[in-house]
Amino acid sequence: QVQLEESGGGLVQPGGSLRLSCAASGIGIYAMAWYRQAPGKQRELVAHIISGGSTYYAHSVKGRFTISRENAENTVYLQMNSLKPDDAAVYYCNGVPPVFPWGQGTQVTVSS
């Protein structure tokens, strides 16, 4: 049974940093991604990482966010630096495409 559990969100001031974690159980080596959904907006792809380590970033986060994975621990990370108010959202991890049941997500709030 596949389970995705996101953590690491919180309240941060503009310009601050957060590191999100996604613990994935029941998944082998699979292309994984971080998605986010802000109030009133559609869920969007933020970044993904394939099994070979290649990465993709949405234009809005490129240069500020870094996705990584620890295969041995089935964990995917998202290091978020230079956070902006527009980054505020609930962040989710899932496959590419998002074929697994969604987890609860982790809330990121960027505010002074």
C-alpha positions as CSV (number, residue, x, y, z in Angstrom):
1,Q,0.0,0.0,0.0
2,V,1.4,3.4,-1.0
3,Q,1.6,6.1,1.5
4,L,3.0,9.6,1.2
5,E,3.7,11.7,4.2
6,E,4.8,15.3,3.9
7,S,6.4,17.3,6.6
8,G,8.5,20.4,7.3
9,G,6.2,23.2,6.5
10,G,5.6,26.2,8.7
11,L,5.6,29.9,8.9
12,V,8.5,31.7,7.5
13,Q,9.3,35.4,6.7
14,P,9.9,36.4,3.1
15,G,13.5,35.6,2.2
16,G,13.6,32.7,4.6
17,S,14.1,29.0,4.0
18,L,12.3,25.7,4.7
19,R,13.2,22.1,4.0
20,L,10.3,19.8,3.2
21,S,10.4,16.0,3.5
22,C,8.3,13.4,1.9
23,A,8.4,9.9,3.3
24,A,7.2,7.5,0.6
25,S,6.3,3.9,1.6
26,G,5.2,1.2,-0.8
27,I,7.0,2.8,-3.8
28,G,10.1,1.5,-5.5
29,I,12.4,3.7,-7.4
30,Y,10.0,6.1,-9.2
31,A,10.1,9.6,-10.5
32,M,8.9,11.8,-7.7
33,A,7.7,15.4,-7.6
34,W,6.6,18.2,-5.3
35,Y,3.4,19.9,-6.1
36,R,1.7,22.8,-4.4
37,Q,-1.8,24.2,-4.2
38,A,-2.6,27.8,-3.1
39,P,-6.1,28.8,-2.0
40,G,-8.3,29.2,-5.0
41,K,-5.7,27.9,-7.4
42,Q,-5.1,24.6,-9.2
43,R,-2.4,22.2,-7.9
44,E,0.8,22.8,-9.8
45,L,4.0,21.0,-10.3
46,V,6.9,22.6,-8.5
47,A,9.8,20.3,-9.2
48,H,10.5,16.7,-10.0
49,I,13.4,14.3,-9.9
50,I,13.7,11.1,-11.9
51,S,15.4,7.9,-10.8
52,G,18.7,8.9,-12.5
53,G,18.8,12.1,-10.6
54,S,17.8,14.6,-13.3
55,T,15.7,17.4,-12.1
56,Y,13.1,19.8,-13.4
57,Y,11.9,23.1,-11.8
58,A,9.0,25.3,-12.5
59,H,10.1,28.7,-13.8
60,S,8.8,30.4,-10.7
61,V,11.0,28.4,-8.3
62,K,14.1,27.8,-10.4
63,G,17.3,28.9,-8.7
64,R,15.6,29.0,-5.3
65,F,14.3,25.5,-4.7
66,T,16.3,22.2,-4.8
67,I,14.7,18.8,-5.0
68,S,16.7,15.8,-3.9
69,R,16.0,12.2,-2.9
70,E,17.5,9.6,-0.6
71,N,16.5,6.3,-2.3
72,A,17.6,4.1,0.6
73,E,15.2,5.9,2.8
74,N,12.5,6.4,0.2
75,T,12.5,10.1,1.1
76,V,12.3,13.1,-1.2
77,Y,13.3,16.6,-0.1
78,L,12.6,20.1,-1.2
79,Q,14.9,22.8,0.0
80,M,13.2,26.1,-0.4
81,N,15.3,29.3,-0.2
82,S,14.5,32.9,-0.7
83,L,10.8,32.2,-0.1
84,K,8.3,34.7,-1.4
85,P,4.7,35.3,-0.3
86,D,3.6,33.7,-3.7
87,D,5.2,30.4,-2.5
88,A,2.6,30.1,0.2
89,A,0.6,26.9,-0.4
90,V,0.0,23.4,0.7
91,Y,2.9,21.3,-0.6
92,Y,2.4,17.7,-1.6
93,C,4.7,15.0,-3.0
94,N,3.6,12.4,-5.5
95,G,4.8,10.5,-8.5
96,V,5.3,11.8,-12.0
97,P,2.6,11.7,-13.1
98,P,0.8,11.9,-9.8
99,V,-0.6,8.4,-9.8
100,F,-0.5,7.7,-6.0
101,P,-3.1,8.6,-3.4
102,W,-2.4,12.2,-2.2
103,G,-1.1,12.7,1.3
104,Q,-2.2,15.4,3.7
105,G,0.4,17.8,2.4
106,T,2.3,20.3,4.5
107,Q,1.4,24.0,4.8
108,V,3.9,26.7,3.9
109,T,3.1,30.2,5.0
110,V,5.3,33.1,3.9
111,S,4.5,36.3,5.8
112,S,6.2,39.0,7.7
